[in-house]
Amino acid sequence: MFILNPNAGEPIYRQLVEQIRRLIASGQLQPGTEMPSVRELANNNAINPMTISKAYSLLEAEGLLERQRGKPMTVASSERPTEDETKRLLRIQPQLQQLIQAARQLQLSHEAVLQEVARQLAAP
């Protein structure tokens, strides 16, 4: 469900927070959806449970996740309209700018970059 890269420049908890935000914004995580437990997610990704807990707590503080005693963390049930594609694209602008800068520095052709992006998007 989540792709966490310990070798990325971004801390793991931020990677998780951003991925959950995007999944909620796109409607892929619906209100009431149960989130994996901290222990389960930590074990599946070989990550410290405190890292997962920190991400979940930040999302709870934002009102995106809800915690009820004795129950799994869930996506908040408050009415939030799914963001349209334009708003979702704005969420990845910083990463796109980094990709474009790197492609220019490496003098990659537009076609090669677009083909690789299309290939990566088509991958599971």
Rosetta blueprint (number, residue, H / E / L):
1 M L
2 F L
3 I L
4 L L
5 N L
6 P L
7 N L
8 A L
9 G L
10 E L
11 P L
12 I H
13 Y H
14 R H
15 Q H
16 L H
17 V H
18 E H
19 Q H
20 I H
21 R H
22 R H
23 L H
24 I H
25 A H
26 S L
27 G L
28 Q L
29 L L
30 Q L
31 P L
32 G L
33 T L
34 E E
35 M L
36 P L
37 S L
38 V H
39 R H
40 E H
41 L H
42 A H
43 N H
44 N H
45 N H
46 A L
47 I L
48 N L
49 P H
50 M H
51 T H
52 I H
53 S H
54 K H
55 A H
56 Y H
57 S H
58 L H
59 L H
60 E H
61 A H
62 E L
63 G L
64 L L
65 L E
66 E E
67 R L
68 Q L
69 R L
70 G L
71 K L
72 P L
73 M L
74 T E
75 V E
76 A L
77 S L
78 S L
79 E L
80 R L
81 P L
82 T L
83 E L
84 D L
85 E H
86 T H
87 K H
88 R H
89 L H
90 L H
91 R H
92 I L
93 Q H
94 P H
95 Q H
96 L H
97 Q H
98 Q H
99 L H
100 I H
101 Q H
102 A H
103 A H
104 R H
105 Q H
106 L L
107 Q L
108 L L
109 S L
110 H H
111 E H
112 A H
113 V H
114 L H
115 Q H
116 E H
117 V H
118 A H
119 R H
120 Q H
121 L H
122 A H
123 A L
124 P L
